[in-house]
């Protein structure tokens, strides 16, 4: 039901001043409740006007100007808690009211996106890399990366009703973890677990073992990986030359250029959904998720 205009409120007073007013008929005509008619008449009796600022019920905790100020404050302080917002704005209200108004303004909690600041040289290198590879055939690229997955990350959000105890997630050891090495290209992918420390020699051995069945088909491909030292070792450069694979010069702080990062996000989420609680369960979950990975998923990540 829309709010009555000033003209409609004066119409009610005009009908009332005639000496008799059919409240039901006027309410039907104006599409409002009969109590609205009585409130407007009573307000006119007391104040001799039909000011639209008059309203019944509990007044709002924040005025429109304060709501606007709160909105701007949130935009300038995205991570701020309700208590911090209340301290900044100095409103005479409660933290719960701030939370309620923040929700009414459309704000919802999200995990913040962390991005490392880069200098102008790195920005220039990123731009040159993007310009050089913008129109190349993405189907001739191998994307490689290593990934650590562990049960240490137990900061899981759970929703509970008031008064309920927070459920505990039991794991056999907080040290359960796995190391994965992955390779994706347009027509295939390989993911494997490894336990040893990586250096120039062990990395070459791991890559050679993982790609041994596909190495001939990958001749002439561009090898994309980040800039850790074993990815640029003399041993691995010789391995790339031996198999006619071009080692890509990778700009720093450019994980967003590597398509396998998107695949890691999918793998981590699927492993998390299996809720492993021990080293063995974590290993089995990783093997199952990597084994059931679809080539269509890999290709969609490469196209992005």
C-alpha positions as CSV (number, residue, x, y, z in Angstrom):
1,X,0.0,0.0,0.0
2,X,1.6,3.3,-1.1
3,X,1.9,6.3,1.1
4,X,-0.8,8.9,0.6
5,X,0.2,12.1,-1.2
6,X,-0.4,15.6,0.3
7,X,-3.3,16.2,-2.0
8,X,-5.0,12.9,-0.9
9,X,-4.5,13.8,2.7
10,X,-6.2,17.2,2.2
11,X,-9.0,15.5,0.4
12,X,-9.6,13.5,3.6
13,X,-9.7,16.7,5.6
14,X,-12.0,18.3,3.1
15,X,-14.5,15.4,3.3
16,X,-14.2,15.5,7.1
17,X,-15.0,19.2,7.3
18,X,-18.3,18.6,5.5
19,X,-19.6,17.3,8.8
20,X,-19.9,13.7,7.8
21,X,-17.3,11.4,6.3
22,X,-17.9,7.8,5.1
23,X,-14.5,6.5,6.2
24,X,-14.9,3.1,4.5
25,X,-15.8,4.7,1.2
26,X,-12.9,7.2,1.3
27,X,-10.4,4.4,2.3
28,X,-11.6,2.3,-0.6
29,X,-11.3,5.3,-2.9
30,X,-7.8,6.0,-1.8
31,X,-6.8,2.4,-1.5
32,X,-5.7,2.7,2.2
33,X,-6.7,1.4,5.5
34,X,-9.5,3.0,7.5
35,X,-7.0,3.6,10.4
36,X,-5.0,5.8,8.1
37,X,-8.0,8.0,7.6
38,X,-8.5,8.4,11.4
39,X,-4.8,9.1,12.0
40,X,-4.7,11.9,9.4
41,X,-7.8,13.5,10.9
42,X,-6.4,13.2,14.4
43,X,-3.1,14.7,13.3
44,X,-4.9,17.6,11.7
45,X,-6.9,18.3,14.9
46,X,-3.7,18.5,16.9
47,X,-1.3,20.3,14.4
48,X,-3.7,21.9,11.9
49,X,-1.7,20.4,9.0
50,X,-1.3,17.2,7.1
51,X,2.5,17.1,7.2
52,X,3.6,13.8,5.6
53,X,6.4,13.4,8.2
54,X,3.8,12.2,10.7
55,X,3.9,8.4,11.0
56,X,2.7,6.0,13.6
57,X,4.7,3.2,15.2
58,X,8.3,3.1,16.4
59,X,10.6,5.7,14.8
60,X,13.6,4.3,12.8
61,X,16.8,3.9,14.7
62,X,18.7,5.8,12.0
63,X,17.6,8.8,9.9
64,X,18.0,8.7,6.1
65,X,21.1,10.9,6.4
66,X,22.6,8.5,8.9
67,X,21.8,5.5,6.7
68,X,23.6,7.3,3.8
69,X,26.6,8.0,6.1
70,X,26.7,4.4,7.2
71,X,26.7,3.2,3.6
72,X,29.6,5.5,2.7
73,X,31.5,4.4,5.9
74,X,31.1,0.7,4.9
75,X,32.4,1.4,1.4
76,X,35.5,3.0,2.9
77,X,36.0,0.3,5.5
78,X,35.0,-3.0,4.0
79,X,36.5,-5.3,6.7
80,X,35.1,-3.2,9.6
81,X,33.0,-5.0,12.2
82,X,29.7,-3.6,13.4
83,X,31.5,-2.4,16.6
84,X,34.1,-0.6,14.5
85,X,31.4,1.0,12.3
86,X,29.6,2.2,15.4
87,X,32.8,3.7,16.8
88,X,33.5,5.5,13.5
89,X,30.0,6.8,12.9
90,X,29.3,7.7,16.6
91,X,25.6,6.9,16.2
92,X,23.5,6.6,19.3
93,X,22.5,3.0,18.7
94,X,23.6,-0.6,19.2
95,X,25.9,-3.0,17.2
96,X,22.9,-5.2,16.4
97,X,21.2,-2.2,14.8
98,X,24.3,-1.5,12.7
99,X,24.3,-5.2,11.6
100,X,20.6,-4.9,10.7
101,X,21.0,-1.8,8.6
102,X,24.1,-3.2,6.9
103,X,22.1,-6.2,5.8
104,X,19.2,-3.9,4.6
105,X,21.7,-2.0,2.5
106,X,22.5,-5.2,0.7
107,X,25.9,-6.0,2.2
108,X,26.8,-9.7,2.6
109,X,30.0,-11.3,4.0
110,X,32.6,-12.6,1.6
111,X,36.1,-13.8,1.8
112,X,38.4,-11.0,0.8
113,X,40.6,-11.4,-2.3
114,X,44.2,-11.0,-1.5
115,X,46.5,-9.5,-4.1
116,X,50.2,-8.8,-3.6
117,X,51.2,-5.3,-4.6
118,X,53.6,-5.3,-7.6
119,X,56.0,-2.6,-8.7
120,X,56.1,-0.9,-12.1
121,X,58.8,-3.3,-13.4
122,X,56.6,-6.3,-12.7
123,X,53.6,-4.5,-14.2
124,X,55.6,-3.9,-17.3
125,X,56.7,-7.5,-17.5
126,X,53.1,-8.7,-17.1
127,X,52.0,-6.4,-19.9
128,X,54.7,-7.6,-22.2
129,X,53.9,-11.2,-21.4
130,X,50.2,-10.7,-22.1
131,X,51.0,-8.9,-25.4
132,X,53.3,-11.6,-26.6
133,X,51.0,-14.5,-25.8
134,X,47.7,-12.8,-26.6
135,X,47.2,-14.3,-30.0
136,X,49.1,-17.5,-29.6
137,X,47.4,-21.0,-29.8
138,X,46.4,-21.8,-26.3
139,X,46.0,-25.4,-27.3
140,X,49.8,-25.6,-27.5
141,X,50.5,-24.8,-23.9
142,X,51.3,-27.0,-20.9
143,X,50.4,-25.4,-17.5
144,X,52.2,-26.8,-14.5
145,X,52.2,-26.1,-10.8
146,X,52.6,-27.7,-7.4
147,X,50.1,-27.5,-4.6
148,X,50.1,-28.2,-0.9
149,X,46.8,-29.4,0.7
150,X,46.6,-30.0,4.5
151,X,44.2,-30.4,7.3
152,X,45.7,-27.4,9.1
153,X,43.2,-25.1,7.5
154,X,40.3,-25.8,9.9
155,X,38.8,-22.3,9.9
156,X,35.5,-23.7,8.7
157,X,32.4,-21.5,9.2
158,X,29.4,-23.2,10.7
159,X,26.0,-21.8,11.4
160,X,24.4,-22.4,14.8
161,X,21.3,-21.2,16.6
162,X,21.6,-19.2,19.7
163,X,22.3,-21.3,22.7
164,X,23.7,-24.2,20.7
165,X,27.2,-25.4,21.2
166,X,29.6,-25.1,18.3
167,X,30.2,-28.5,16.8
168,X,33.8,-29.7,16.7
169,X,35.5,-31.2,13.7
170,X,37.8,-34.1,14.8
171,X,40.9,-35.0,12.9
172,X,43.5,-37.6,13.8
173,X,46.4,-35.2,13.3
174,X,46.7,-31.5,12.4
175,X,49.8,-32.5,10.4
176,X,48.1,-34.5,7.7
177,X,49.0,-33.0,4.4
178,X,49.8,-33.9,0.8
179,X,51.9,-32.4,-2.0
180,X,50.5,-32.5,-5.5
181,X,52.1,-31.8,-8.9
182,X,49.8,-31.1,-11.8
183,X,50.1,-30.6,-15.6
184,X,47.2,-29.6,-17.8
185,X,47.0,-29.0,-21.5
186,X,44.1,-28.9,-24.0
187,X,43.9,-32.7,-24.6
188,X,45.0,-34.0,-21.3
189,X,46.1,-33.6,-17.7
190,X,48.2,-35.4,-15.1
191,X,48.1,-35.0,-11.3
192,X,50.3,-36.9,-8.9
193,X,51.3,-36.9,-5.3
194,X,54.9,-36.6,-4.3
195,X,56.6,-36.8,-0.9
196,X,60.2,-35.6,-1.5
197,X,61.7,-32.1,-1.5
198,X,62.0,-30.6,-5.0
199,X,65.2,-29.4,-6.5
200,X,66.6,-29.3,-10.0
201,X,67.2,-33.1,-10.2
202,X,64.0,-34.3,-8.4
203,X,61.8,-31.9,-10.3
204,X,63.2,-33.1,-13.6
205,X,62.6,-36.7,-12.5
206,X,59.0,-35.9,-11.4
207,X,58.2,-34.1,-14.7
208,X,59.7,-36.9,-16.8
209,X,57.8,-39.6,-14.9
210,X,54.5,-37.8,-15.0
211,X,54.7,-36.9,-18.8
212,X,56.5,-40.0,-20.0
213,X,53.4,-41.4,-21.8
214,X,52.5,-38.1,-23.4
215,X,55.9,-36.6,-24.1
216,X,55.9,-37.2,-27.9
217,X,52.5,-35.5,-28.3
218,X,53.8,-32.5,-26.3
219,X,56.8,-31.8,-28.5
220,X,56.7,-28.2,-29.6
221,X,54.5,-27.0,-26.7
222,X,55.1,-24.0,-24.5
223,X,55.7,-24.9,-20.8
224,X,54.1,-22.5,-18.4
225,X,55.1,-22.5,-14.7
226,X,56.0,-20.0,-12.0
227,X,59.4,-18.7,-11.3
228,X,60.6,-20.9,-8.5
229,X,64.3,-21.9,-8.8
230,X,63.8,-25.6,-9.8
231,X,61.5,-24.6,-12.6
232,X,64.4,-22.6,-14.1
233,X,67.3,-24.9,-13.2
234,X,69.9,-25.9,-15.8
235,X,68.8,-29.5,-15.5
236,X,65.2,-28.7,-16.4
237,X,66.2,-26.4,-19.2
238,X,68.2,-29.2,-20.8
239,X,65.2,-31.5,-20.4
240,X,63.0,-29.0,-22.2
241,X,65.6,-28.7,-25.1
242,X,65.8,-32.5,-25.3
243,X,62.0,-32.9,-25.8
244,X,61.5,-29.8,-28.0
245,X,59.5,-27.9,-25.3
246,X,59.8,-24.2,-25.0
247,X,60.2,-23.0,-21.4
248,X,58.1,-19.8,-21.0
249,X,59.6,-16.7,-19.4
250,X,57.2,-16.1,-16.6
251,X,56.6,-12.6,-15.1
252,X,56.5,-12.4,-11.3
253,X,53.3,-12.1,-9.3
254,X,51.2,-13.6,-12.2
255,X,49.5,-16.6,-10.8
256,X,46.3,-15.4,-12.5
257,X,48.0,-16.1,-15.9
258,X,48.3,-19.9,-15.1
259,X,45.2,-21.8,-15.9
260,X,46.0,-24.6,-13.5
261,X,45.3,-22.3,-10.6
262,X,41.6,-22.5,-11.5
263,X,41.8,-26.3,-11.5
264,X,43.5,-26.3,-8.1
265,X,40.5,-24.3,-6.7
266,X,38.2,-27.0,-8.0
267,X,40.3,-29.9,-6.7
268,X,40.6,-28.3,-3.2
269,X,36.9,-27.7,-2.9
270,X,36.0,-31.2,-3.9
271,X,38.5,-32.6,-1.5
272,X,37.1,-30.4,1.2
273,X,33.6,-31.6,0.4
274,X,34.8,-35.2,1.2
275,X,35.7,-34.1,4.7
276,X,38.9,-36.1,5.2
277,X,39.9,-36.6,8.8
278,X,43.2,-38.5,8.6
279,X,46.3,-38.7,6.4
280,X,45.0,-41.8,4.6
281,X,41.6,-40.2,4.0
282,X,43.2,-37.1,2.7
283,X,45.3,-39.1,0.2
284,X,42.4,-41.2,-0.9
285,X,40.2,-38.1,-1.4
286,X,42.9,-36.4,-3.5
287,X,43.4,-39.5,-5.6
288,X,39.7,-39.9,-6.2
289,X,39.1,-36.2,-7.1
290,X,42.1,-36.0,-9.4
291,X,41.1,-39.4,-11.0
292,X,37.6,-38.2,-11.7
293,X,38.5,-34.8,-13.1
294,X,36.8,-34.1,-16.4
295,X,38.7,-32.9,-19.5
296,X,35.9,-30.5,-20.1
297,X,36.6,-28.9,-16.8
298,X,40.2,-28.5,-17.7
299,X,39.5,-27.0,-21.1
300,X,37.0,-24.6,-19.6
301,X,39.7,-23.4,-17.2
302,X,42.2,-23.0,-20.0
303,X,39.8,-21.0,-22.1
304,X,39.3,-18.5,-19.2
